[in-house]
């Protein structure tokens, strides 16, 4: 089957408006891939912002502070407050390095927040009136360091609660349509670049290699999905294993690289390949090269 290619631009990466009810028309593979790819980027962005907030209070030696602003301009900034147990990040049209626009509040809280990178500690992420590209994200997540004695890289476990959802911005006087729900149990992140510059996110490269994302698209039980990272694939030319773990870097609209498989009952499996600014997909499993 011929590989289909999606060129991802910020203006067209936003999903189509959908009714928050049983879908009336079949949903295309194109839409399914877009929903999943966007959710993966949004949840990675939330993880990255929470990890940054934790590093920020660590850099301040955990002394409480108020209204510390990181600016791109007078009207584009994020402002951090820390009360000793919770750091709140308030975003005002904040634009990430890959062009996502964040508005609202993100809280990172724990009575042990002062133990950054400590394997014994877990922090909770709460999203308050939080949106990315005008799409509202609701739910809770948890991050826990999972560092290795013989590896200097940063490792984290990332858990996303069952109730996490992404909603389309509602038309006036209408409710917010649910685009996709998701849960992740013990997703695995490794920072392979940028770990020595904790407050500079632009040089961070993260590998995501575990934790199946599960949920429902468009609140339609017929579109219950699982999204699994394919960590290795076979190079058709050399017959050798190729590392296809999901890699995120700050300047890519999608993931920098990686291969995933979406499974929905009574539909062909969908294999899709991230290539930073575009995605290729097909509905039958084949070699990715």
QUIGIKA-V40337 format. One record per residue. RES is the residue in three letters. OMEGA is omega in degrees with one decimal (* if undefined). Layout:
BEGIN
res=(RES RES)
omega=(OMEGA OMEGA)
END
This chain:
BEGIN
res=(UNK UNK UNK UNK UNK UNK UNK UNK UNK UNK UNK UNK UNK UNK UNK UNK UNK UNK UNK UNK UNK UNK UNK UNK UNK UNK UNK UNK UNK UNK UNK UNK UNK UNK UNK UNK UNK UNK UNK UNK UNK UNK UNK UNK UNK UNK UNK UNK UNK UNK UNK UNK UNK UNK UNK UNK UNK UNK UNK UNK UNK UNK UNK UNK UNK UNK UNK UNK UNK UNK UNK UNK UNK UNK UNK UNK UNK UNK UNK UNK UNK UNK UNK UNK UNK UNK UNK UNK UNK UNK UNK UNK UNK UNK UNK UNK UNK UNK UNK UNK UNK UNK UNK UNK UNK UNK UNK UNK UNK UNK UNK UNK UNK UNK UNK UNK UNK UNK UNK UNK UNK UNK UNK UNK UNK UNK UNK UNK UNK UNK UNK UNK UNK UNK UNK UNK UNK UNK UNK UNK UNK UNK UNK UNK UNK UNK UNK UNK UNK UNK UNK UNK UNK UNK UNK UNK UNK UNK UNK UNK UNK UNK UNK UNK UNK UNK UNK UNK UNK UNK UNK UNK UNK UNK UNK UNK UNK UNK UNK UNK UNK UNK UNK UNK UNK UNK UNK UNK UNK UNK UNK UNK UNK UNK UNK UNK UNK UNK UNK UNK UNK UNK UNK UNK UNK UNK UNK UNK UNK UNK UNK UNK UNK UNK UNK UNK UNK UNK UNK UNK UNK UNK UNK UNK UNK UNK UNK UNK UNK UNK UNK UNK UNK UNK UNK UNK UNK UNK UNK UNK UNK UNK UNK UNK UNK UNK UNK UNK UNK UNK UNK UNK UNK UNK UNK UNK UNK UNK UNK UNK UNK UNK UNK UNK UNK UNK UNK UNK UNK UNK UNK UNK UNK UNK UNK UNK UNK UNK UNK UNK UNK UNK UNK UNK UNK UNK UNK UNK UNK)
omega=(-178.7 177.3 174.7 -177.2 173.8 171.8 -172.7 172.2 -177.0 -175.6 -177.8 -179.8 174.8 -176.6 179.4 174.3 179.6 176.2 179.3 -179.6 177.8 -177.6 -176.3 -178.7 176.9 177.8 -175.0 173.4 177.4 -179.7 179.7 178.4 179.7 179.2 -177.8 -179.7 178.9 179.3 179.0 179.2 179.5 -177.4 173.2 178.9 177.9 175.9 -176.5 180.0 178.6 178.2 176.5 -179.5 177.8 177.9 -177.9 180.0 174.4 179.4 178.1 -178.7 172.9 172.1 179.8 178.0 179.9 168.1 175.2 -169.3 170.7 -170.4 162.0 173.7 -179.4 -177.3 179.5 -174.9 166.1 -174.2 -175.2 174.2 -179.2 -176.5 -179.7 177.1 -178.7 170.4 178.4 176.8 178.2 -175.3 176.4 -178.4 -178.9 179.6 178.7 -177.9 177.0 169.4 175.4 -179.1 -176.1 175.9 175.2 -174.1 173.1 179.4 173.5 -171.3 175.3 174.6 179.0 -179.5 -177.0 -177.9 -179.8 178.1 179.3 -174.4 -176.5 -170.1 176.7 175.9 -177.7 177.0 176.4 -179.1 -179.7 178.3 -169.6 179.3 172.7 -177.6 177.5 173.3 -168.8 -180.0 -178.3 173.8 -179.1 175.6 179.5 173.8 -178.8 174.7 -179.2 -170.8 -176.5 -176.9 -174.5 -178.4 -177.2 -178.9 176.2 177.1 177.6 165.5 -176.7 179.5 179.4 -174.0 -177.9 -175.1 -178.3 -176.6 171.3 -175.9 172.9 175.3 -173.3 168.1 -175.9 177.4 175.2 178.9 -179.4 177.2 176.5 179.0 -177.0 170.2 -175.3 168.0 176.2 177.9 175.9 170.1 -172.5 176.5 172.5 176.0 -176.1 173.2 173.1 -176.9 -179.8 177.8 -168.1 -175.9 176.9 -175.1 -172.0 -179.4 179.8 168.4 -179.1 171.8 175.4 -169.7 -179.2 -179.4 -179.0 174.8 -179.5 176.3 -178.0 177.3 174.9 176.9 -176.3 -176.6 176.6 -178.7 170.6 -171.8 161.7 179.5 -173.6 174.4 173.5 -171.5 176.0 175.3 -177.7 172.7 -176.3 -178.0 -175.0 -176.8 178.9 177.3 176.9 177.5 -179.4 174.6 -178.5 -179.6 177.4 171.7 -167.4 -173.5 180.0 -179.4 170.5 171.0 179.7 -177.0 175.8 -178.6 179.2 176.0 176.7 178.4 174.8 -176.4 176.5 172.8 175.1 175.5 179.5 173.5 176.2 -171.6 175.5 176.2 171.6 -179.4 177.5 179.0 172.5 -179.5 172.7 -172.4 172.8 -178.6 173.6 175.5 -177.5 177.0 *)
END
